Amino acid sequence: MDKETIEKYKKAGKIAAQVLDYGRGLIKKDSSLLEVTEKIEKKIFELNAKPAFPVQFSMDHLAAHFCPEDDDKQIFSNQVVCLDVGVHIDGYIGDNALTVDLSGKYSDLVKSSREALDEAIKVVKVGAALGEIGKVIHNAIVKYGYSPVRNLSGHGLDQFVQHTKPSIPNFDTHDTSKIGQGMVFAIEPFASTGAGIVQDSGTASVYVLINKKPVRSPITREVLKEIESYEGLPFAKRWLTKKFGAKANFGLIELLQKNIIKGYNPLADTSKGIVSQAEHSLLIDNDGEVIITTKLD
């Protein structure tokens, strides 16, 4: 990996950490979910970066992929709130997350996912087995009496690619694949008071371009051109409806029908357990040094 690429990952990670910390300060009771989401996304652009995916707030039994639409009326109250922020510089991504407990009832749940992340980072090195990292995460979470979410995992990062190999499990999969030089990945423990398994729940508001094809409708072509400007990274329906109004809905329907885009449904614990999340991005440089890119100075 060349020096310029490493520096872009580090820059993206630093901005992601700044934005995540900024977002943490906005998560307050009676604040608007939509307004806070848009303030965080605006902050990314103010820091001369772009979103690697829409800012996501997954609350209580939701674990991932929830993004408000432009008519969302929800306010923060007594939820357990997971904030997931991704930033890119020229496609090089910093991905991080944290959990805020507004209920005052789940401090140990929040602590368990955070501790699992910290303990996992300690064992990351060239030659570390993926299954062993998962085992450390599992042990840190079950120590508090909670379940790791087994069908969510950390993931590799690449230029304009948010999810790729390696997959970093949240339990011991006995995977003997090794961490190597030049790898960039996110470690992402989820802890649940419930089943520790998630499933689709609700309607997608986050999408990604998966297959470029010509379309006849002028409206759909206009929407698709905007989607292509996201360079293959996930996007929010809200970004399109703010720009195109009702035309965006027409375009999205046609693009889904033609299998040009796909949606990410919100993911919820199957037994409606409360979920917490913590995440950092890491880079293994050419000398084998482990760099946590999403760290504040």
C-alpha positions in Angstrom: 0.0 0.0 0.0 1.5 3.3 -1.0 2.0 6.2 1.3 -0.7 8.4 -0.3 -3.3 5.8 0.1 -2.4 5.3 3.8 -2.7 9.1 4.3 -6.1 9.2 2.7 -7.4 6.4 4.9 -6.0 8.2 8.0 -7.5 11.5 6.9 -10.9 9.9 6.3 -10.7 8.1 9.6 -9.8 11.2 11.5 -12.7 13.1 10.0 -15.1 10.2 10.7 -14.0 10.3 14.4 -14.6 14.0 14.6 -18.0 13.7 13.0 -19.0 10.8 15.3 -18.0 12.8 18.3 -19.9 15.8 17.0 -23.0 13.5 16.5 -22.7 12.1 20.0 -23.2 15.6 21.4 -26.4 16.1 19.4 -28.1 13.0 20.7 -30.4 14.5 23.4 -33.9 13.9 24.5 -36.5 15.9 22.5 -34.1 16.5 19.6 -35.4 15.7 16.1 -33.9 12.5 14.6 -34.1 14.0 11.1 -32.5 17.3 12.1 -29.7 15.7 13.9 -29.0 13.3 11.0 -28.8 16.2 8.5 -26.6 18.2 10.8 -24.1 15.3 11.0 -24.1 14.8 7.2 -23.6 18.6 6.8 -20.6 18.4 9.1 -19.0 15.8 6.9 -19.0 18.2 3.9 -17.9 21.1 6.1 -14.8 19.0 6.9 -14.1 18.6 3.2 -15.1 14.9 3.0 -18.1 13.0 1.7 -20.4 10.4 3.4 -19.3 6.8 2.7 -22.9 5.9 3.5 -25.9 7.8 4.9 -25.7 8.6 8.6 -27.6 5.8 10.4 -29.4 5.9 13.7 -30.5 2.4 14.9 -32.5 2.5 18.1 -33.5 0.0 20.7 -34.1 -3.4 18.9 -32.8 -2.1 15.6 -29.2 -2.9 14.9 -28.4 -1.4 11.5 -29.6 0.3 8.3 -32.1 2.7 9.7 -32.0 6.1 8.0 -34.8 8.7 8.4 -36.7 9.9 5.4 -37.5 13.6 4.8 -40.8 13.4 6.5 -39.6 11.6 9.6 -41.1 13.0 12.8 -39.3 10.9 15.4 -37.6 12.5 18.4 -35.1 11.1 20.8 -36.6 10.1 24.1 -35.6 7.1 26.2 -34.0 5.0 23.5 -30.7 3.2 23.3 -29.2 5.0 20.2 -26.6 3.5 17.9 -24.9 6.1 15.6 -23.0 4.8 12.6 -20.9 7.3 10.6 -18.8 6.6 7.5 -16.6 9.2 5.7 -14.5 8.9 2.5 -11.7 10.8 0.9 -11.4 9.9 -2.8 -13.2 6.6 -1.9 -10.9 5.7 1.0 -13.2 5.1 4.0 -13.3 5.6 7.7 -16.2 3.8 9.4 -17.0 4.1 13.1 -19.9 3.9 15.5 -21.0 4.4 19.1 -24.0 3.9 21.3 -25.7 6.4 23.6 -28.1 5.2 26.3 -30.8 7.9 26.8 -32.9 5.6 28.9 -30.3 5.3 31.7 -31.0 1.6 32.0 -28.4 0.0 29.7 -25.0 1.3 30.7 -23.6 -2.3 30.9 -24.9 -3.1 27.5 -23.2 -0.1 26.0 -20.0 -0.9 28.0 -20.1 -4.5 26.7 -19.9 -3.6 23.0 -17.3 -0.9 23.6 -15.1 -3.3 25.7 -15.5 -6.0 23.1 -14.1 -3.5 20.5 -11.2 -2.5 22.7 -10.3 -6.1 23.5 -10.5 -7.1 19.9 -8.2 -4.3 18.8 -5.6 -5.5 21.4 -5.2 -8.9 19.7 -5.1 -7.5 16.1 -1.7 -8.1 14.5 -0.3 -9.6 11.4 -1.0 -13.3 11.7 -4.0 -13.0 14.0 -6.8 -15.4 13.1 -10.2 -14.0 12.4 -11.9 -16.6 14.5 -9.7 -15.7 17.5 -10.7 -12.0 17.2 -14.4 -13.2 17.1 -13.7 -15.2 20.3 -12.4 -12.2 22.1 -15.5 -10.2 21.1 -17.8 -13.0 22.2 -16.1 -13.4 25.6 -16.2 -9.7 26.3 -19.9 -9.5 25.6 -21.1 -12.6 27.3 -19.2 -11.6 30.4 -21.9 -9.0 30.9 -24.7 -11.5 30.3 -25.5 -10.3 26.8 -25.4 -12.0 23.4 -23.1 -10.9 20.5 -25.0 -10.4 17.3 -23.8 -13.4 15.3 -25.1 -12.6 11.9 -23.5 -9.1 11.8 -19.8 -8.7 11.5 -16.9 -6.3 10.9 -15.7 -6.0 7.3 -13.0 -5.1 5.0 -12.8 -1.7 3.4 -11.5 -0.8 0.0 -11.7 2.3 -2.3 -15.4 3.0 -2.9 -16.2 -0.4 -1.3 -17.8 -0.3 2.1 -18.0 -4.1 2.6 -15.4 -6.5 1.4 -13.1 -9.2 2.8 -12.1 -10.0 5.5 -15.2 -10.5 7.5 -14.5 -10.0 11.2 -16.9 -12.2 13.2 -18.5 -11.3 16.5 -18.1 -14.9 17.8 -15.6 -17.7 17.4 -16.1 -19.1 13.9 -12.9 -21.1 14.1 -11.9 -19.2 10.9 -8.1 -19.6 10.7 -7.7 -16.9 8.0 -5.1 -14.4 9.0 -4.8 -10.7 9.3 -2.1 -9.5 6.8 -0.2 -6.4 5.8 -2.1 -3.9 3.7 -5.5 -4.9 5.1 -8.0 -2.2 6.0 -11.1 -3.3 7.9 -13.7 -2.3 10.5 -14.2 -4.2 13.7 -17.9 -3.8 14.7 -19.2 -5.6 17.8 -22.9 -5.6 18.4 -24.3 -6.7 21.8 -28.0 -7.7 22.4 -30.2 -8.3 25.4 -32.1 -10.7 23.2 -31.5 -13.4 20.6 -28.3 -12.0 19.1 -29.7 -12.7 15.6 -31.1 -10.0 13.4 -33.6 -10.1 10.5 -35.1 -7.6 8.0 -37.6 -5.3 9.7 -39.4 -2.5 7.9 -38.9 -0.7 4.6 -35.6 0.3 3.1 -34.5 3.9 3.0 -30.9 3.2 2.1 -29.9 1.8 -1.3 -26.9 1.1 -3.4 -26.3 0.9 -7.2 -25.6 -2.7 -8.2 -26.0 -3.0 -11.9 -25.7 -0.2 -14.5 -28.3 -0.5 -17.3 -29.9 1.9 -19.7 -33.4 3.2 -18.8 -35.9 4.9 -21.0 -37.8 7.2 -18.7 -36.3 10.7 -18.6 -37.2 11.0 -14.9 -35.5 7.7 -14.1 -32.4 8.7 -16.1 -32.1 11.9 -14.1 -32.4 10.1 -10.8 -29.9 7.4 -12.0 -27.4 10.1 -13.0 -27.5 11.5 -9.5 -27.1 8.0 -8.0 -24.0 7.3 -10.2 -22.4 10.4 -8.6 -22.2 8.5 -5.3 -19.6 6.2 -7.1 -21.1 2.9 -5.9 -21.5 3.8 -2.3 -24.8 3.5 -0.4 -27.2 6.5 -0.5 -30.3 7.7 1.3 -33.7 7.9 -0.4 -33.9 11.3 1.4 -31.0 12.6 -0.6 -33.0 12.1 -3.8 -36.4 13.3 -2.6 -34.8 16.5 -1.3 -33.4 17.1 -4.8 -36.1 15.7 -7.1 -39.3 15.6 -4.9 -41.9 13.0 -5.9 -39.9 12.2 -9.1 -37.4 10.4 -6.9 -40.0 7.8 -5.8 -40.9 7.1 -9.4 -37.3 6.7 -10.4 -36.5 4.4 -7.4 -39.4 2.1 -8.2 -38.3 1.6 -11.7 -34.6 1.2 -10.7 -35.6 -1.5 -8.2 -37.8 -3.3 -10.7 -34.9 -3.4 -13.2 -32.5 -4.7 -10.5 -30.3 -1.6 -11.0 -30.3 -0.8 -7.3 -31.1 -2.7 -4.2 -32.4 -1.6 -0.8 -31.0 -2.4 2.7 -33.9 -3.1 5.0 -33.5 -2.1 8.7 -32.2 -5.0 10.7 -33.8 -5.9 14.1 -33.1 -8.4 16.8 -35.4 -11.3 16.2 -36.6 -11.3 19.9 -36.7 -7.5 20.0 -33.7 -7.4 22.4 -32.0 -4.0 22.9 -28.8 -3.6 20.8 -25.6 -1.7 21.3 -22.8 -1.1 18.8 -19.2 0.1 18.8 -16.9 0.3 15.8 -13.4 1.5 14.7 -11.6 1.2 11.4 -8.0 -0.2 11.3 -5.2 -0.3 8.8 -2.2 -2.7 8.8 0.6 -0.9 7.1 3.5 -2.3 5.1 5.6 -2.7 8.2 2.8 -4.6 10.0 1.9 -1.6 12.3 -1.7 -1.5 13.4 -3.2 2.0 12.9 -6.6 2.8 14.3 -7.7 5.3 11.7 -10.9 6.4 13.4 -9.3 8.0 16.5 -9.4 11.5 17.7 -6.0 13.1 18.6 
